[in-house]
Amino acid sequence: MLSSANRLRSSKDFSRTTKVGFRATSHSLVLYVHSAENLPTGPQVGLIINKSVGGSVARHRIARQLRHAIKDQLIAFPKQTQIVIRVLREKPEYTAELSELVTKISSKIAVNA
């Protein structure tokens, strides 16, 4: 589970990350990453899971699964980073796909750094 300090909560932060940040996409996930010096320390993660993905129980199961999967991958990001994960469709397992997106976006960040 992510700690409270690593949770992205503000709608302003969500919109800034999705509009300004880097993006990597796959069949069922979109990963947005925004880094800046004026952001709080420690990577922050937010999830966007639309109702079209499934009912409340399915969306909460997906959220728990993604929070657990991203927790181990936060070391791949700089300290002052905001990350938003958008779920496009329901799948039984997101861990491998998320890992692939983290690798993709890390290379984009390294090229533009």
N, C-alpha and C positions, 0 to 999 in steps of 0.2 A: 504494500500500500504506500502511496506517496504521502510524504509529510505535508502538513498544512502550508509550510513555506514554499513547497514546490507545486502548489495548485494555482492555476490561473483562474481568476474569478471575474474580473472587470470586463464589461462588454466593450469598453474602449480598448483594452488590451487585446481582446479577441479580434476586433475589427482592424486594429493596426497590424497585428501579426499576419492576418490573412491578406491584407492589401499590400503591405510593404515588404514582407519577408520573402525568403526563398520558398519554392514549392517543389515537391516531388510527388508524383502520382503513381498509383497502381490500379488494379482492377477494382478493388473495393475500399481503398484508403487514399486520402490526400494528407500529406504532412507539410505543414507550414512552419518555418523557423525564422525568427526575427532576433537579431543581436544588435545591441547598442550600449554605449557606455553609461547612459543615464538610467538603465533598467536596474531593478533590485538584484542583489547578488543571488546566485543559485539559479539554476534553470527552473522555469515554471512551465507546467504542462496544463493544457485545457483540452477538453473533448467536445466535439459537435456531433451528436448522434440524432438525426432527424427521425420523426415519427414514421416515415416511410420505411425505415429499416425494420421495424417491428413494434410490438407492444412494449409496455413499460418494463415487464420482466425481462424481455429480450434485450432491451436497450441498457438496462442496469447490469445485466450479465456481461454484455460487450464492454461497458465502461470499466467494470472490475478487471476484466481480462486485459484490456489495453493499459490501464494504470499499472498493473503488475508487470506487463511486458516492457513498458517504457522505463520503469524504475531502474532496471539493470543497465539501460543504455544511456542514461543521463550523463555518464562520464565522457561520452563522445562529443558533447556540446560545450562551448565556452560557458563560463559562470553566468554572464549577464545575457541570458538567452530566454526567449519565450517561444514555446512550442504549442501548436494547435494541431490536433489530429481530427480530421473529418471522416466519418464513416459513410460510405456511399451505399453499401449493400451488406446484408448479413452473411456471415461465414461461420463455420464451426471453430476456426482457429485463425488468429491474426498474427501470431508471434513471428513467424518466418517472413511474412509480408512486411511487417513493421521493421524488422531487422534489415531487410533489403532497402527499404526507404531511408532508414537512418544512414546506411552506407552511401546511398545516392546523394543525399542532401549534405552529408559531411564533405564529400568531394566537391560539391558546388560551393560550399562555404570556404573550403581551402583554396579553391581557384580564385575566388573574389576577395580573399583576405589580403 
